[in-house]
């Protein structure tokens, strides 16, 4: 049946439906990243094997249909594929094998060990999990009622996060997003960290693991890496593999922290796929499937009836424009956002969190009254100083004319010192609140 014309659809469907029936197709042409195949009737997301004339096997996924052809995208290199290559559907979508033994491992976007390219687990180990899972039923989600300490003062003190909350870290390039993720991975009180590095530069991967994550952080982490040179489909699947691993640990009752760097590059990869298969572009060239995928993807984290996934998602803000479409779409789904400011970073102030433009939507439901009062007072002092900063700097403000401004000026140095933190410093929540109390007395 390899040479069957695509118009013989009724015969093709009959043969496919027979017990053990497996119809093979052929490559018709390759345009850009898309492989057109005739003679098969697979489903969206199905994995197919392509055998080249030299005997090499390529793996591709079904991403769409055009007229009477099936559109595939490779999970690797296209070199070696030619018209006439035999294509065999596997009848399965992409899956990954997961177990506790993955802790301390660094995987590629397909769930294999990054160093060797081999599966980290044997076929009889762990559980086989489909990567395209549904988010938990909203009625099965446990309420978020407990604080998840991260060990980062600015987060725990003024932007407190709950166990199972989803938070975005927004900034332009080079402002400290990856460093903040490393601090959270090392210092937070979690059972396991799952870290997805999607579309990052290859140099950054080793630097992040050795410097930001460190040996102690890696021991209780699973890192999934799909660098910028990998095919778009592998970058998307890499993100799906990572959240699937996090879901496995959550189902075991674990307290999981899921970190992703970055959501923007994940969306860019999906845009490449959508444009390649002919999807019409919409806002800034992003296709409608990008916004559908990102909402579904972000909803997969959070609480379930068994455990929790607390998500920290890095969002690379294009041109420092916080109203660009991906930033807007992500912020609307998440439960809070931390904005990193280039102006604050230029003052050698790290983490460069802009407290007044950041928000944790669940903070007031998680903390006690004393903590609420201290956080509100700190924000008030920062806001009051910012509103009068120009007058203060040019000497136009007369001290004593406004008591609230006088207090903001007096407490400013101590507050800014509190908000600074070296990457290797860790503070528990009690210590953080004691420091705030001493400042605000």
C-alpha positions, 0 to 999 in steps of 0.5 A: 500500500505504500504507493496507494494514491491519497484519493483511495481514502475509503480503502485506506480507512478500511485497511487501517481499521483491520486488526493489526492493520498498519498502512505505510505512506511515502514522503511527497515533499519537504517545504521548510520544516514541514514534511508532506506525506501521502498514503496514511491517515494518522491523528494529530500528535501521532508519532511516525517513523520515517525510514531514509533510503540509507536505512536511517530512522527519523522520528516526526509528529503529525501537526496538521493536514493539507488537502489529502496530505499529512503534515509532519514535523521532525523531532530532530534533523531533516538531513537525509529525508528525501521524496519516497522515504517510507513513513510508518505511523506508530499509533501512539502520541509522544510519551515519557517514562518517569520515576523517582530516579530522575532526580539529579538528572539533566534531560534533553527535550525528548526525555533522554539523558542530555549527555548520552542521548539515551533513555534514563530509565529501562522499559520496566522502570517507572511509569509511562506518561503521555505528555499531552495531559489535561489540567486537573478538574477545577473541582478537584483542586485543593485550595491554596492555604499555606505559604511556600517559603522560597528563601528570597526576602523580597518574595517571602516578605512582600510578594508571599507565594502559596503552595500551588500558586503560579507566578510569572517573573517578567523582565527584559533580557539580562536583568536576573531572571535565571539567577532568581530561579536558581535562588528559589531552586536552592533555597525553597522548601520543596520536595522536588524541583522540575526546571524547564530550560526552553530555547535558551543559549547552550552556554547558559545551560551549563552556567545555570546548572553549575553556578545558579543551581549548584550541586545541592540544588541539582540533587533534588531537581530534574532539569529538562533542556531544549536549547535554541538550536533544537527544532521548534517541535522539540522545544515545545515537546521539551516543555510538555515533558517537563510539566509531565514529570512535575505532574508525576511527582505531584501525583505521588503527593510531593510538594513540587516547584516547577520553573520554566525559562522561558515561556516566551521562547516556548510560544515562539516555537509554537508560532514557528509550527503554526506558521509552517503549517499555514495557520494565519498569524494574528497579534505580532505574528503569533498564531491563535494556537499559541494563546490556546496552548499557553492557557492550557499549559499554565493550567496544568500546574497548581494544586490537585487532590494529591499534591501541588505544583508551585510554578515560577515562569520566566517571561522574556518581555520583548523590547521591555514592553509589558503590554506585548501579547505574550506578556499580557496573555501569561499575566492574565492566567497566572496568580501573580507576577514579579517584575524585574526592572532594568533601572533597578538592576542598573543600580547594582541592586539584585534581585532587581524586583520592582515591588510596586509593579509586582503583585501576589494575588493570593498573599492576603489570604495566606499571611497573618495580620502582622505580616499584612501590616508590615507589607502594606507599610513597606509598600506605602513607604516605597510608593511615597518616596517614588512619588516625591523622588524628583523633588527630593533629588533636586532639593525642592522638598523641604524636610518637615513639610510632610511627615509621611515623606520624611518617614519614607526618606528616613526608612529608604536606606534600610528598606533597600538594604532589606530588598538586596540579597546575594544569590548564596544567601538564604533566609527563613520566613521568621527571620525575614519578618523580624528584619522587616519589623526592626526596620518599620519600628 
